[in-house]
Structures are given as structure tokens and as C-alpha cells.
Amino acid sequence: MDFATDYTAGLVARERSGHTALVEGGFLYVWGGYVSIGDDEVFLPNDEIWLYDIESGVWETHVMRGEVPPPMSGMCGSCLNGEMYIFGGCNEDGHTNQLYKVNVLDGEYTWKKVNSRGSPPTPRDKQSCWVYKGRLIYFGGYGHKHLRQLDNSRSFVMDEALWVEEVFWGWNNEVHVFNPSTASWSDPHTHGVAPAPRAAHAGATLGSRGYVCGGRVMEARMSDIHCLDLESWTWTEVRPMSPIPRGRSWHTLTAVSDSALFLFGGISIDCAPLSDGWIFDIETKLWRELEHPHKDKPRLWHTASLGRDSDVIVFGGSRDDILLVDKGHCNDALVFQTQPYTLLRSCEDYIGRNPEVLQDQLLHTDAAVDCEENFNEEEENDISHQSPDNVEDEKSKAASAVPSDLGSGVQTGTCSHEVELRPGPCSVPWSTSAQEQPSQCSLPLGEVTGDQGGEVLREIKESQLSPSGGLSPAGEGGDCTEPEKFSRAACEAGNERAELDEDDLDLDSEPLPVALREVNGDDVRDRVISDHATSAAFTFQNVLLYELD
């Protein structure tokens, strides 16, 4: 089967388990793993990498070159300085202890086989990795050792069901360190009581400690937690002060804050695929089950990567007991919210889920920006043909066209009705109540500025208004006896009058912090003005006066 042809067209990564995935630069990178086709377990292509854009939810795929690793599963993937490292794994020839790396940020996706010094770990898969101070620290896994490599220590537990002559398979609890700067392996001497040998466990780095949770050795699936101080190399067992999750393997553990770990999925001691999520607080040593919307989607041998705002992105894995029925591999991405969102993130999510609500505002914002850019371009072209003295004179005229109590203003285009207002002496904050204001400031749909006392409706001198009701350069006559409605569309309509369009301002949109009251003769009614109507640039084709509600 041609995986690339079948799945590239749909731009969705194929379902898989035992793969590697990591987040870097706003993308989730996915490589390797295997899938079941009929009665066969087939490795995924090794010369392709899949990228998932976390913001847009769009997949893309790229061809990989160089010293490409063989197709495999169960390898341990990690990221350091923009490079993805994979170590170990199981391929068609069995377990391996080779290390590869690829830069995922340069767009080339060229693999390099790492030639190292020192003694690498023995071949293995289903191990974990901590990244700390520029080093890759590997723990545990399942693999084979030759008879000459065995000793009387308790670091290796043999699998009695699998051995061939002088080669024995089993579980280990060894710690091995790879230093990329020297391309060398080392085996630190650890202190304290180490965890039992295991594989298919979960690991995470939190501060200067590496954590290990659960995993399998022989027929046991555990739920214990241990941490290794990565400075002193001292092991400590963490004893929870609350009920603990079920023992499991093939699950994930992700650091989501300075003091919290998120556990998800796996397979239980009775071979049940799990969909529960848990938060462990390392300070209080309390487990707390997390409510989430994916309870109907059990996963095991999946990946979990930390995204934006402590979100955890789970990709792939199986929903079945792969030891018995290996059919239910997945290719969906599950997102878990583990921490409260900021106000900004909540607003962004709301906009993303409800684009139709803000469609009108976005359209008018774009129109206003285009209009302003056109005016600025015309102004630049006009100014380029004037002498410096004329330019300064025109700026002076434009500034004098703005009522003095509205703050300083500079005409920004050839339209006489678009003026950029700058803060004046009043600058009343939006949160200031009417009683706290130094005066009642009534302005055309903009910043509340000015410290002059007086009437609610300001008297605008006829000499400062054009016949159409817009601001005109000083010295030109004008006649405006009543405030009239205006729309940003007037900017595009030239000097033609434009009535205030309800849709232009979207006055029925969700309330924003500023409530303004329209004053038009005796007609006073409450309205809420969109943030686009309170931007720094204004269109004064016709003038609408407001006061604070």
C-alpha cells in the first residue's frame, strides 16, 4: 500500500501507535510508528514527517532525506535546540541502540546518524527520556543483553518467556546520559533506592528532577512515582497523600506547570484500555482526576506533547488491547485543558468558535484600514510634490481644524473628514464614572478627551465644519447646525452623505467596556458602541455626538 498517495491527498496523518511526536515552533511533528493492516503489523514510512499546525488544525507532510533511520516503533523521541533525537526502538531486525537526529526548523528535514563516543545503552525500546541542561537522559526500557553483559545487580529482570542461547530479553532500570556537545555517552552513578526495572512507563522533566510513573515488569503494571534529582543523581520515591490512579503501562506523563504533572490513558493490569486523566501536584502530593471531554476515547501507546497555555496534545495510539486485538489505531489529536485559560486565550477561542458573530466588525475593520492606507498613500504622493514650507503650513491648517478641547489632531488624508485624535488634557478612563469626571466630555465616537466645562452638546464653530458636516481645514466656511449621523462607509463614499448603518457599527453585538448614549435633539437612547467605533482614527463625514452614560 502506498501510504503517501493514500493519505497525502487528504492531508491527515495516518493512524499509528508506537510513534514519536513533539511540539516545536507551533507545530506538532509526528514520525514513525506502526499500523495494523489485516493480520499484519506494518511500519509507517520512514522518509516522511507529518506537521500539525496547532493554531489552524491543518496537516502537512514533508519528505525526509539523509541518513534516514529504518522504519520502527517504540523509539524514544525528544527535542533539543530545534533538533529531534530518536534513540532505540524496534525495527524489522529487532531492537536497536542507534541514535539519530534531524533539524525540524530548517525546512530541510535531513536525518543524521549520530556517531558517538563511549558505551551506548544496549538495544531497547519503550524507554523514557528527560532533557536537562543540554543533555538527553534515558531511563529503563525493554531489550536484550548478551550473557557477558549480565551481572548480579538488580538493574535487569529477564523475561523468562524470551531468550535465545546467550541472548536474554528483559526490563531494566538503567540511567544513561548522552551529551550532544561532545557526542558521548556516560553512565552516572545513582544514589538512593532506584525504581524497579520497567518499560512502557511514562516520564517527564520538572525543574531539575526527572519523574517516572507506572510501567510494566513481567506481568505487573505499576502506579508508583519516583523522581531522580538530575544534579545529585539521587532517587526518591514519591508517596502520594491521596487515592492513586490504577496501575498501567503505555500511558503518558506531561509536565503542565512548575508543580503539576498530567497523566493520561494507558492499559490497566486487566488489559483494559484507559481514558482517564489525572493531575498530580508534586508539592501537596495529591492526585486529582481531571474532567475532560474525551472519556469515550481510550488511548494507549500514544504520544502527549505540551502545547500553548498548558494544553496537552495527545496524538495517535490504540483504543484496543493491542496484545489481543490490534485493530483500533487512531489518527485524531485530542486536546486537554489542564490549567485555567487567560482572558486573551478565552477571547481567541470564542472568536474561533463563533466567527459569524464578529464577521461584520471584521469586515468594517478591514474596510477602514484599507481606506486609511489609501488616504495615507494619497497624502504621501501629494506631499512629495510640495516644498517643506508648504508641508508645514498644511499640517498647521489641519491641526487648527480640530476643536481645541478635543485634544491635538493631525489630518491624515486628503479627505477632510478623517482625523487622527491624540490624547488631550482630559483623557477620562473608560472606568471613570460620570461623578468622577472633571467635566462631561461629548465627542464624536472616540476617546473621551477635553477638560472644558459646559454643555453636554458642544458648540462647534461653523468655520471649522464643511458644508457636508465634516471637519474642514481652517479658514474654509461651513454650516452645521445639528449633529447628524455618520458611518465609516462615508470615508469610501467621498463627500456623499451616509446615514449611520446599524450593521456598520454592530450595536447589538456583545457588550464592551464602554457604554455611550446618543444625543440627537430630544432623542436619547442607550447604545453600546463596538471597539471599532472607538479606534484612534475617525471618519467625520457627518457628526454624531455622545456623552458618557
C-alpha positions as CSV (number, residue, x, y, z in Angstrom):
1,M,0.0,0.0,0.0
2,D,1.3,3.4,-0.9
3,F,0.7,5.4,2.3
4,A,1.9,8.7,0.9
5,T,-0.5,8.5,-2.1
6,D,-3.5,7.4,0.0
7,Y,-3.1,9.9,2.8
8,T,-1.3,13.0,1.5
9,A,-4.3,13.8,-0.7
10,G,-6.4,14.2,2.4
11,L,-3.7,15.8,4.4
12,V,-4.3,13.8,7.5
13,A,-1.5,11.8,9.1
14,R,-2.3,8.1,9.1
15,E,-3.4,6.3,12.3
16,R,-0.5,4.8,14.2
17,S,0.9,3.6,17.5
18,G,4.4,3.4,18.9
19,H,5.4,6.6,17.1
20,T,7.2,9.7,18.3
21,A,5.8,13.2,18.4
22,L,6.9,16.6,19.8
23,V,5.9,20.2,19.7
24,E,8.3,22.8,18.4
25,G,7.6,26.3,17.0
26,G,3.8,26.0,17.0
27,F,3.8,22.6,15.2
28,L,3.3,19.1,16.3
29,Y,5.9,16.8,14.5
30,V,5.0,13.2,14.0
31,W,7.3,10.4,12.8
32,G,7.3,6.6,12.6
33,G,5.2,4.0,14.4
34,Y,3.2,1.2,13.0
35,V,-0.3,0.3,12.0
36,S,-2.3,-3.0,11.6
37,I,-3.4,-3.9,8.1
38,G,-5.3,-7.2,8.1
39,D,-3.4,-9.6,10.2
40,D,-0.1,-7.8,9.6
41,E,1.7,-5.1,11.6
42,V,3.2,-2.6,9.2
43,F,5.7,0.1,10.0
44,L,4.9,3.6,8.7
45,P,7.1,5.1,6.0
46,N,10.4,6.3,7.5
47,D,11.1,9.0,4.8
48,E,8.1,11.2,5.7
49,I,7.4,13.6,8.6
50,W,3.9,15.0,9.4
51,L,3.4,18.5,10.8
52,Y,0.2,19.6,12.5
53,D,-0.4,23.3,12.8
54,I,-1.7,23.7,16.4
55,E,-3.4,27.0,15.7
56,S,-5.1,26.2,12.4
57,G,-5.5,22.4,12.8
58,V,-4.1,21.8,9.3
59,W,-1.8,18.9,8.5
60,E,1.1,18.9,6.0
61,T,3.8,16.3,5.2
62,H,7.4,16.6,4.0
63,V,9.9,14.2,2.5
64,M,12.9,13.4,4.6
65,R,16.4,12.8,3.3
66,G,19.9,12.0,4.5
67,E,20.8,9.1,6.8
68,V,17.1,8.1,7.3
69,P,16.5,5.7,10.2
70,P,14.8,2.4,9.4
71,P,11.1,2.1,9.8
72,M,10.4,1.4,13.5
73,S,8.2,1.7,16.6
74,G,8.9,2.1,20.3
75,M,11.8,4.6,19.8
76,C,12.2,7.4,22.3
77,G,11.8,10.9,20.8
78,S,13.0,14.1,22.3
79,C,13.7,17.7,21.2
80,L,16.8,19.8,22.0
81,N,17.7,23.1,20.3
82,G,15.3,22.6,17.4
83,E,16.6,19.1,16.7
84,M,14.5,15.9,17.1
85,Y,16.5,13.0,18.5
86,I,15.3,9.4,18.4
87,F,17.0,6.6,20.3
88,G,16.4,2.9,20.3
89,G,13.2,1.3,19.1
90,C,12.3,-1.9,17.3
91,N,12.5,-2.4,13.6
92,E,12.4,-5.4,11.2
93,D,15.8,-6.6,12.5
94,G,14.8,-6.3,16.2
95,H,15.8,-3.9,18.9
96,T,18.4,-1.2,18.1
97,N,20.5,1.2,20.2
98,Q,21.3,3.7,17.4
99,L,20.8,7.4,17.8
100,Y,19.6,9.7,15.0
101,K,18.8,13.4,14.8
102,V,17.0,15.8,12.4
103,N,16.6,19.6,12.5
104,V,12.8,20.3,12.3
105,L,13.1,24.0,12.0
106,D,15.3,24.5,8.9
107,G,12.7,23.0,6.5
108,E,15.2,20.5,5.1
109,Y,14.3,17.5,7.2
110,T,17.7,15.8,6.7
111,W,18.5,12.9,9.0
112,K,21.9,12.4,10.5
113,K,23.1,9.2,12.2
114,V,24.9,10.2,15.4
115,N,28.4,8.7,15.7
116,S,29.1,8.7,19.4
117,R,31.9,8.0,21.8
118,G,31.6,5.9,25.0
119,S,29.4,2.9,25.6
120,P,25.8,3.3,24.4
121,P,23.0,1.6,26.2
122,T,22.1,-1.9,25.0
123,P,19.4,-2.2,22.3
124,R,15.9,-1.5,23.7
125,D,12.6,0.1,23.1
126,K,9.8,1.7,25.2
127,Q,12.2,3.7,27.4
128,S,11.8,7.3,28.5
129,C,13.9,10.4,28.2
130,W,14.5,13.6,30.3
131,V,16.0,16.7,28.7
132,Y,18.1,18.7,31.1
133,K,20.9,21.2,30.7
134,G,21.5,20.3,27.1
135,R,21.7,16.6,27.8
136,L,19.4,13.6,27.0
137,I,18.9,11.3,29.9
138,Y,17.4,7.9,29.2
139,F,15.8,5.5,31.7
140,G,14.6,1.9,31.6
141,G,13.1,0.1,28.6
142,Y,12.8,-3.4,27.3
143,G,15.5,-5.1,25.2
144,H,18.2,-7.7,25.1
145,K,21.6,-8.3,26.6
146,H,24.2,-10.9,26.0
147,L,25.2,-13.2,28.7
148,R,28.5,-11.4,29.2
149,Q,26.6,-8.2,29.8
150,L,24.6,-9.5,32.7
151,D,25.7,-9.1,36.3
152,N,24.3,-9.8,39.7
153,S,22.8,-6.4,40.1
154,R,19.0,-5.8,40.1
155,S,19.1,-3.5,37.2
156,F,17.9,-6.1,34.7
157,V,14.9,-8.5,35.1
158,M,14.9,-11.3,32.5
159,D,11.8,-12.2,30.5
160,E,11.6,-15.9,31.1
161,A,9.5,-16.3,28.0
162,L,12.1,-15.0,25.6
163,W,15.7,-16.0,25.3
164,V,17.9,-17.5,22.6
165,E,21.2,-19.2,23.5
166,E,23.3,-16.5,25.2
167,V,20.9,-13.6,24.4
168,F,18.3,-12.7,27.0
169,W,15.4,-10.2,26.8
170,G,14.0,-8.3,29.7
171,W,13.4,-5.0,31.6
172,N,15.9,-2.6,33.0
173,N,16.1,0.5,35.3
174,E,19.4,1.9,34.0
175,V,20.2,5.6,33.6
176,H,22.3,6.6,30.5
177,V,23.3,10.2,29.6
178,F,24.1,11.5,26.1
179,N,25.8,14.8,25.7
180,P,25.3,16.2,22.2
181,S,28.0,18.8,22.6
182,T,30.6,16.0,23.0
183,A,28.7,13.3,21.2
184,S,29.5,11.0,24.1
185,W,27.6,8.5,26.4
186,S,28.1,8.2,30.2
187,D,26.5,6.2,33.0
188,P,26.1,8.3,36.2
189,H,26.3,6.5,39.5
190,T,23.0,7.0,41.1
191,H,22.1,7.1,44.8
192,G,19.0,6.1,46.8
193,V,16.6,3.3,46.0
194,A,16.0,3.1,42.3
195,P,12.6,2.2,40.8
196,A,12.1,-1.4,39.8
197,P,13.1,-2.2,36.2
198,R,10.3,-1.4,33.8
199,A,9.3,-0.5,30.3
200,A,6.3,1.3,28.6
201,H,6.3,3.6,31.6
202,A,5.9,7.4,31.4
203,G,8.4,10.1,32.2
204,A,8.6,13.9,32.5
205,T,11.1,16.6,33.4
206,L,10.1,19.1,36.0
207,G,12.7,21.6,37.1
208,S,15.9,19.7,38.0
209,R,14.0,16.4,38.5
210,G,13.1,13.6,36.2
211,Y,9.8,11.7,37.1
212,V,8.9,8.1,36.3
213,C,5.3,6.8,36.7
214,G,4.0,3.3,36.2
215,G,5.1,0.9,33.6
216,R,5.3,-2.9,33.2
217,V,7.7,-5.5,34.5
218,M,6.8,-9.1,33.8
219,E,3.0,-9.3,34.4
220,A,2.8,-6.4,36.8
221,R,1.6,-2.9,35.8
222,M,2.5,-0.3,38.3
223,S,1.2,3.0,39.6
224,D,4.2,4.2,41.6
225,I,6.0,7.5,41.2
226,H,9.8,8.1,41.5
227,C,11.9,11.1,40.9
228,L,15.6,11.4,40.1
229,D,17.5,14.5,41.1
230,L,19.4,15.3,37.9
231,E,22.0,17.3,39.8
232,S,22.9,14.8,42.6
233,W,21.6,11.7,40.8
234,T,19.6,10.7,43.8
235,W,16.5,8.6,43.6
236,T,13.4,9.3,45.7
237,E,10.1,7.5,45.8
238,V,7.1,9.9,45.9
239,R,4.4,8.7,48.2
240,P,1.0,10.2,47.3
241,M,-1.2,11.5,50.1
242,S,-4.4,10.6,48.2
243,P,-6.0,7.7,46.3
244,I,-3.9,6.9,43.3
245,P,-4.8,6.0,39.6
246,R,-4.9,2.4,38.5
247,G,-1.7,0.7,37.7
248,R,-0.9,1.0,34.0
249,S,1.6,0.9,31.1
250,W,1.7,2.6,27.7
251,H,0.4,5.8,29.2
252,T,1.9,9.4,29.1
253,L,3.0,11.9,31.7
254,T,3.4,15.6,30.9
255,A,4.7,18.5,32.9
256,V,2.0,21.2,32.7
257,S,3.2,23.7,35.3
258,D,6.1,24.2,37.7
259,S,4.4,21.8,40.2
260,A,2.0,19.6,38.2
261,L,2.1,16.5,36.1
262,F,-0.7,15.3,33.8
263,L,-1.2,11.6,33.3
264,F,-3.5,10.2,30.5
265,G,-4.6,6.8,29.2
266,G,-2.6,3.5,29.0
267,I,-3.6,-0.1,29.6
268,S,-4.5,-1.5,33.0
269,I,-3.4,-4.6,34.8
270,D,-6.5,-6.4,33.4
271,C,-5.7,-5.2,29.9
272,A,-8.4,-2.6,29.7
273,P,-7.6,0.5,27.6
274,L,-7.9,3.6,29.7
275,S,-9.3,7.1,29.0
276,D,-8.9,8.7,32.4
277,G,-6.8,11.8,33.0
278,W,-5.1,12.8,36.3
279,I,-3.2,15.8,37.7
280,F,-0.5,15.2,40.3
281,D,0.6,18.1,42.4
282,I,4.2,17.4,43.4
283,E,4.1,19.9,46.3
284,T,0.9,18.5,48.0
285,K,1.5,15.0,46.7
286,L,-2.2,14.8,45.8
287,W,-3.7,13.1,42.8
288,R,-6.8,14.7,41.3
289,E,-8.9,13.2,38.4
290,L,-9.4,15.7,35.6
291,E,-12.8,16.1,34.0
292,H,-12.3,16.2,30.2
293,P,-14.4,15.7,27.1
294,H,-12.5,12.6,25.8
295,K,-13.7,10.0,28.2
296,D,-15.1,7.9,25.3
297,K,-11.6,7.8,23.6
298,P,-9.3,5.4,25.4
299,R,-5.7,5.6,24.2
300,L,-2.5,3.5,24.8
301,W,0.9,3.7,23.2
302,H,0.0,7.3,22.1
303,T,2.1,10.5,22.5
304,A,1.4,13.5,24.6
305,S,3.0,16.9,23.9
306,L,2.8,20.2,25.8
307,G,1.1,22.9,23.7
308,R,0.1,26.5,24.3
309,D,-1.2,27.6,27.7
310,S,-0.6,24.2,29.3
311,D,-2.7,22.4,26.8
312,V,-1.7,18.8,26.3
313,I,-2.0,17.4,22.7
314,V,-2.5,13.6,22.5
315,F,-2.0,12.1,19.1
316,G,-2.4,8.6,17.8
317,G,-2.3,5.4,19.8
318,S,-4.7,2.5,20.0
319,R,-8.1,2.2,21.5
320,D,-7.9,-1.6,21.8
321,D,-5.9,-4.1,23.8
322,I,-3.1,-4.4,21.2
323,L,-1.9,-7.6,22.8
324,L,-5.2,-9.3,21.8
325,V,-7.0,-7.2,19.1
326,D,-4.6,-4.9,17.3
327,K,-7.0,-3.1,15.1
328,G,-8.0,0.2,16.7
329,H,-5.2,2.6,15.9
330,C,-6.1,6.3,15.8
331,N,-5.1,9.4,14.0
332,D,-7.0,12.1,15.8
333,A,-5.5,14.8,18.0
334,L,-7.1,15.2,21.5
335,V,-6.5,18.5,23.3
336,F,-6.7,18.6,27.1
337,Q,-7.1,21.8,29.0
338,T,-5.1,21.3,32.3
339,Q,-5.0,24.9,33.5
340,P,-7.4,27.9,33.5
341,Y,-7.1,30.0,30.4
342,T,-6.1,33.6,30.4
343,L,-8.7,36.2,29.3
344,L,-6.9,36.7,26.0
345,R,-6.9,32.9,25.2
346,S,-10.6,32.7,26.2
347,C,-11.4,35.6,23.8
348,E,-9.4,34.0,21.0
349,D,-11.2,30.7,21.5
350,Y,-14.6,32.3,21.5
351,I,-13.8,34.2,18.2
352,G,-12.5,31.0,16.7
353,R,-15.7,29.1,17.6
354,N,-18.1,31.9,16.6
355,P,-16.6,33.7,13.6
356,E,-20.1,34.6,12.3
357,V,-20.7,36.8,15.4
358,L,-17.9,39.1,14.6
359,Q,-18.0,38.9,10.9
360,D,-19.4,42.4,10.3
361,Q,-16.9,44.0,12.7
362,L,-14.0,42.3,11.0
363,L,-15.3,43.4,7.5
364,H,-15.6,47.0,8.6
365,T,-12.3,47.0,10.3
366,D,-10.6,45.8,7.1
367,A,-12.5,48.4,5.1
368,A,-11.4,51.2,7.5
369,V,-7.8,50.0,7.3
370,D,-7.9,49.9,3.5
371,C,-9.4,53.4,3.4
372,E,-6.8,54.8,5.8
373,E,-4.0,53.3,3.8
374,N,-5.3,54.8,0.6
375,F,-5.6,58.2,2.2
376,N,-2.0,57.9,3.6
377,E,-0.7,57.0,0.2
378,E,-2.5,59.9,-1.5
379,E,-1.1,62.2,1.2
380,E,2.4,61.0,0.7
381,N,2.1,61.5,-3.1
382,D,0.7,65.0,-2.5
383,I,3.4,65.9,0.0
384,S,6.2,64.7,-2.2
385,H,5.3,67.4,-4.7
386,Q,5.3,70.2,-2.1
387,S,8.1,72.3,-0.7
388,P,8.9,71.8,3.0
389,D,7.4,75.1,3.9
390,N,4.1,74.2,2.2
391,V,4.0,70.9,4.0
392,E,4.4,72.5,7.4
393,D,1.7,75.1,6.5
394,E,-0.8,72.3,5.5
395,K,-0.1,70.4,8.8
396,S,-0.8,73.6,10.8
397,K,-4.1,74.2,8.9
398,A,-5.1,70.6,9.5
399,A,-4.4,70.8,13.2
400,S,-6.4,74.0,13.6
401,A,-9.4,72.3,12.0
402,V,-9.9,70.2,15.2
403,P,-11.8,71.8,18.2
404,S,-9.2,72.7,20.7
405,D,-10.8,70.9,23.6
406,L,-10.8,67.5,21.7
407,G,-7.1,67.1,22.1
408,S,-4.4,67.5,19.4
409,G,-5.2,66.3,15.9
410,V,-3.5,65.8,12.6
411,Q,-5.3,65.4,9.4
412,T,-4.2,62.0,8.0
413,G,-5.7,62.1,4.4
414,T,-7.0,64.2,1.6
415,C,-10.5,63.5,2.9
416,S,-11.3,66.5,5.2
417,H,-13.3,64.2,7.5
418,E,-10.7,61.7,8.7
419,V,-8.7,62.9,11.6
420,E,-6.4,61.1,14.0
421,L,-7.1,62.2,17.5
422,R,-4.4,62.1,20.2
423,P,-5.0,62.3,23.9
424,G,-5.9,65.7,25.1
425,P,-5.8,67.2,28.7
426,C,-8.9,65.3,29.9
427,S,-8.2,61.6,28.9
428,V,-11.0,60.2,31.1
429,P,-10.5,56.5,31.6
430,W,-13.3,54.2,30.5
431,S,-13.8,53.0,34.0
432,T,-14.3,56.5,35.4
433,S,-17.8,57.2,36.5
434,A,-19.7,60.4,35.5
435,Q,-19.4,61.7,39.0
436,E,-15.6,61.4,39.0
437,Q,-15.1,63.1,35.7
438,P,-13.8,66.7,35.7
439,S,-16.4,67.5,33.1
440,Q,-18.8,65.9,30.7
441,C,-16.9,65.2,27.5
442,S,-19.1,64.7,24.4
443,L,-17.1,63.6,21.4
444,P,-17.7,62.0,18.0
445,L,-17.4,58.3,18.6
446,G,-14.0,58.4,20.0
447,E,-11.7,58.8,23.0
448,V,-13.2,60.9,25.8
449,T,-10.9,63.9,26.0
450,G,-11.1,67.5,27.0
451,D,-11.3,69.2,30.3
452,Q,-13.6,72.1,29.4
453,G,-16.8,72.5,31.5
454,G,-20.1,73.4,29.8
455,E,-22.9,72.0,27.9
456,V,-23.3,68.3,27.1
457,L,-23.6,69.2,23.4
458,R,-20.5,71.0,22.4
459,E,-20.8,74.1,20.1
460,I,-18.6,73.5,17.1
461,K,-17.8,76.7,15.2
462,E,-19.2,76.9,11.8
463,S,-15.8,77.9,10.4
464,Q,-14.5,74.5,11.5
465,L,-17.1,72.4,9.7
466,S,-17.5,71.8,6.0
467,P,-21.0,72.2,4.3
468,S,-21.3,68.4,4.4
469,G,-20.9,68.4,8.2
470,G,-17.3,67.2,8.2
471,L,-14.2,68.9,9.6
472,S,-12.6,71.2,7.0
473,P,-9.3,73.0,7.0
474,A,-9.2,76.3,9.0
475,G,-10.3,79.3,7.0
476,E,-12.9,77.4,5.0
477,G,-16.5,78.2,5.8
478,G,-19.0,75.6,6.9
479,D,-22.5,75.3,8.1
480,C,-23.6,72.6,10.6
481,T,-26.4,73.5,12.9
482,E,-27.3,70.0,14.1
483,P,-25.3,66.9,14.8
484,E,-26.0,64.2,12.2
485,K,-25.3,60.5,11.9
486,F,-22.3,59.2,10.2
487,S,-20.8,55.9,9.1
488,R,-17.2,54.7,8.4
489,A,-18.6,53.9,5.0
490,A,-18.7,57.7,4.4
491,C,-14.9,57.6,4.0
492,E,-15.2,55.4,1.0
493,A,-18.3,57.3,-0.3
494,G,-16.3,60.6,-0.7
495,N,-18.4,63.7,0.1
496,E,-21.7,62.0,-0.2
497,R,-23.8,61.9,3.0
498,A,-24.1,58.5,4.7
499,E,-26.6,57.7,7.4
500,L,-25.5,55.6,10.3
501,D,-25.9,52.0,9.3
502,E,-26.9,49.7,12.2
503,D,-24.8,46.9,10.6
504,D,-21.7,49.1,10.2
505,L,-21.3,49.5,14.0
506,D,-23.0,46.3,15.0
507,L,-24.6,48.0,18.0
508,D,-26.3,44.8,19.0
509,S,-23.0,42.9,19.5
510,E,-21.9,41.7,22.8
511,P,-21.3,44.5,25.4
512,L,-17.9,46.1,25.6
513,P,-16.5,48.1,28.4
514,V,-17.7,51.4,27.2
515,A,-21.4,52.3,27.2
516,L,-22.2,55.6,25.3
517,R,-25.5,57.4,24.9
518,E,-26.5,59.0,21.7
519,V,-27.7,62.6,22.0
520,N,-29.7,63.8,19.0
521,G,-32.1,66.6,19.9
522,D,-34.6,65.2,22.4
523,D,-34.0,61.7,21.4
524,V,-31.8,59.9,23.9
525,R,-31.3,56.2,23.8
526,D,-28.8,53.8,25.2
527,R,-26.4,52.0,22.9
528,V,-23.2,50.1,23.1
529,I,-20.6,51.0,20.6
530,S,-18.2,48.5,19.2
531,D,-14.5,48.8,19.7
532,H,-14.0,49.6,16.1
533,A,-16.1,52.8,16.6
534,T,-13.6,53.8,19.4
535,S,-10.4,53.4,17.4
536,A,-7.9,56.2,17.2
537,A,-8.8,57.2,13.6
538,F,-12.3,58.7,13.0
539,T,-14.5,59.5,10.0
540,F,-16.3,62.8,10.4
541,Q,-18.4,62.9,7.2
542,N,-21.4,63.7,9.5
543,V,-21.0,64.3,13.2
544,L,-22.6,62.2,15.9
545,L,-22.2,63.5,19.5
546,Y,-22.1,61.2,22.5
547,E,-21.8,61.6,26.2
548,L,-20.8,59.0,28.8
549,D,-23.8,57.0,30.1
